[in-house]
Every structure is written in C-alpha cells, then in structure tokens.
Amino acid sequence: MRKIIAIFVSLITLNTVNAQTFKLDSDGRDQGYVNTILGRSKKVTDALNITGTAKGEQVMNIVANRYFELNDIYEERDSLKKAASALTGDVKKQAQAFAESQKDSKLYRSHFAFDADLSLFLDASQIETVKDVMTYNVVKVTYDAQCDMIPTLTAEEKAQILAWLKEAREFAIDAESSKKKHEAFGKYKGRINNYLSKRGYNLTKEREAWAERVKARGGTL
C-alpha cells in the first residue's frame, strides 16, 4: 500500500512539474529590446546544449524573464528616486531610502524565485552554468588566473577563493548592468587579495613572476 501511495505521489509531482510552463513576458516591451534579451538568453541554452528543445524554450523564457524583471525593478527604483529628487530635507532622504528598500526587497524575492524556476528543469550543476553565462564566466576566468598566478596555492586557499567568487556571482546576477556586475566581483577580488597577503604571499612578486611565465609560453596578460 505504501509503495502504491509513493508511486501515486511521484506521478502527481511529475505531472505538476511538467505542467509548469513559463510564457515569455514580452507584452508591451520594445521588440528590439526583446530580441536583444532573447539573444542573450540563447547563450545560456547554447551553453547547456538544449537550444531548440522544449526544455530549452522553458529555460530561455525563465532567463529572459529574469532580465525583464531586473530591468523593471531598477526602472521602478529610478522612477521613485527621480520623484524623490523634487523633495527636500528628511522627506527626500526617506523617499530615496524607500526607493532602495523596495528595490532590495524585490531583488531578494526575484533572486530565489529564479533559482526555484530553473530547478524545475535543470540540476544544480546546470544552474551554475546558467549563472556563469549570465555573469561572463568571471568565476572561472578569475579562479583559473589566481591558480596560474600562484601555483603554490593550497587546497584550502583554492577552496576559499572559489567560494568567494561564487558568492560574488550571487550579487552579480542581480546587478543592473555589466559595469555593476564587474564591480560586484571587484569587491571580492579585493577581499581575495587581502586574504592572500595575510597568508604571506607577496602579490607584486607573484604577478611579476606570472607575467614572465606567461610571456615565456607566448602569451600576454
């Protein structure tokens, strides 16, 4: 009897997931902008090798809708701050603070909803790929560069660097622009440099030695 119930519950869950579909939230948006976002989102499904499949269409819509949602959130913040600029004194400060708090609240909900939506179609590793593509693969590029620059990094140090870069990615994925995404990583790169300096690494000498090694193998930094 328990086995029958378990199978029944599994079937219900499977049907619920399969019934969950995501429509592209493009109504009322400029078609040129929509096309740009779809092109950006296709890079994600290309990386996952699911472009042109039913799953790929759903993932593309989820990613595109996230871009749309981020745009809406930041546009609303800017609109509220613009209205606040006409005010003065404490009222102005309160209105500006409200604009930021509204933005932060909506970003928080959007951030976790995005993961939840993706998890209906992708596993944890694939979701990491989505986030990497959306943040220009900065995690891998930076991590590989750090390991190449300092070949003597311990397993513990490598793990800490990777953990911080992935933490930075969580902020970058919510950022409003390419510049802001890179700034999110920049803050953590500074933290990594401080960490390595405290661990006894002379980063200036490490960079100089790294540049020589790269040059010797015909590359440039």
N, C-alpha and C positions, 0 to 999 in steps of 0.2 A: 504493500500500500504506500509506504514511504517513497519507494522508488517511482511509483506512478505519479505521486504528487510532485516529486522533484523534476521529473520529465515535463510535467504539465507547466510548472513554474518556469522552467527553462524555455519552453516553447513560447510562453507569454512574453518573457523578457526579450527573446529573439525577435518576435513579431513587433514588439514595441520599438526596438532599435531600428528594425528595417522600415518601420512606418514613419520614423523621424526623418523628415526631409527639410532641406533648407533652401528657400527661394532667394534669389538674388535681390537684395534691397536696392534696386536701381531706380525705382519710380521717382520722378521729379528731379533727378540728377542730370547734370550735363552729360551728354553721350560721349563726348571726348574724354571727360574725366573718368567715366565708367570704363571706357575702353583701356585707358591707362592702367586703372586698377586691375582689370581683368588680365592684362599683360603681365603685371607684377605678380598676380596670384598664380598665373600659369607657371611661373618659375618654380613655385612650390610643388605643384603636381608633377612638373617635369623631373624635379629632383627625386620625387618619390616613385617615379616611373608609373604613374597612374593616370596621366593625361588621356582623355578620350574614353575613360571608363565611367560607369555610374558612380563609383566611389570617388573618382577624380572630380566629377562635376560637383558632388556634395562638398568635398574638401575645398575646391576652388571657391564655391559660394560662401563657405564659412570664412575663409581667409579674406575674400573681397569684402564681405560684410563687416569684418573687423576693421579693415581700413576705412570703410564708410563711417562706422561707429566712432572711431577715433577722430576722424575729421569733424563729425557732428559735435562731439564732446568739446573739442578745442574751439570750434567756431562759437559754440554757446558761451564758453568762458570768455572769449574775446569780446563777444557782444555785451555780456554783463559788465566787463571791465570798461568798455567804451562808455556805457551808460553811467558807470560809477565816476568816470573822469569829469562829468559835469557837476559832480557834487563837491563838497568841501569838508575839511575838518575830519572829525571822528566818523561822521556818516560815510564819507568817502572811503576811509580805511576799512570800515565794516563791510561796505558793499564790495570792495576789492577782495577782502578776505572771504566773503561769501562765494564769490565767483570761483576762487581757488578751491574752496572746500567742496563745492558742487562738482567741480571737475575731478577732484581726488576721489570723491565718493563713487562717481560713475565709472571712473577708471578701475577702481577696485573691483566692482561688480563685473565689469566687462572682462577684466583680466582672467578671472576664474571661470567665467562662463565660456570664454574662448577655449580654454583647456578642456572643459567638460564637453563642449560640442565636438571638438576634434577627437576626443576619446571614444566617441561613438563609431568612428571609422578607422582610427589609427592606434597603434600601440605606442608605448612610451618612447621608444627609440625614434619612431616616425615623427612624433610630436616634436622631439628635439630637432629633427631635420627641418620641420616647418619653421621653428623659431630661428634656427641658424640662417635659413634662406632669407627670412624677413629682417634679419639684422646683419646682412652682408658677410656672414660666416666669420665675424670678428673673433668669436671664441676660438675657433680652430686656428685661424691665422696668428692670433696673439699667443696662444699656448705653444704652437709649434715654434714661433720665433723665440719665445723665452727659453724653451728647451734647447734650441740650437745655439742661442747666445751663451747659455751657461750649461755645458754638458754635464757638469758635476752636480746638478740639482738632485736632491734625494727624492725618493718616492713620496715622502711626506710633503716636501716642498712642492712637488709637481701636483699633488692632490689638492693642496691649499690654493695654488694658482688657478687650477681648473675650477674649483668650487667658487672662487670669487668671480671668475669670468662668467660662469653660468648665472650667478646672482646678478651680475651687471646686465646680462641678457634679459632678465625678467623686467628690469626697469627700461631697457632699451626698446623692448617690444611694445611698451606703452607710450613711447616718446612721439612727439608731434611732427618731427622732421628728421631727415638724415643727420643734420647737424646735432640735434638733440640726442639722437641715438648714439652717435660717436662720443658725445660729452658724457653720457652715462657710462660708457666703457672707460673713458678717460679718467674718471674719478677712481675707478677700481684699479686701473693701471698704476695710478699714483700710490694706491694702497699696497699693491704688489711690490713696487719699487722700495717703499719704506720697509716692508716686511723682509725683503731680500737683503737690504742694507743692514738691518738689525741682526740678520743671520750671519753677517760677516762678509758678504760679497761686496767687492769694490765694483760698482756698476759701470763706472767710467772705463776702467781697465777691461772689464768683461766685454763691453761694447767695442772697444778698440781691437781686442783680440778676435772678436767675432767678425768684424769688418775685414780683417786680414784673411781670415779663413774663407769667408765668402768670396773675396777678391781672388784668392788662390784657386778656387774652383770655377772661376769665370763668371761669377755673379756680382750683383750690386745690391746695396741696401736701400 
